Amino acid sequence: MDRDFLIDLFSHFGPVTIRRMFSGYGISADGTNFALALRSGLYFRADDQTIPRFEAEGSEPFRYQKRTRTVTVAAY
C-alpha cells in the first residue's frame, strides 16, 4: 500500500496523517494513531471491546518474527 492509496482510503474519516512507521505507515486522525499499514496488511488499533469483534470477522493480531520467537502486538 502506498501513501496516496491510504489517504484516499481513509478520506471519509476527514483529514488523516500518514507517517512512515517501521516498514510501512502509521495512520492517525486528530492526533490518535488508529491503524498500521505494513507489508500487504492493514492493522487497526484494538482494545477489550473491539478485539472480540475483529476476531469474529477472522482478523488476527499483528505479529512479527524475531530471531528466536514470534512477537504478538495485541494492540493492533
PyMOL commands that set and color helices and strands:
alter all, ss='L'
color gray80, all
select helices_A, chain A and resi 3-9+11-13+51-56
alter helices_A, ss='H'
color red, helices_A
select strands_A, chain A and resi 17-21+24-29+32-38+41-44+62-65+70-73
alter strands_A, ss='S'
color yellow, strands_A
deselect
rebuild
show_as cartoon
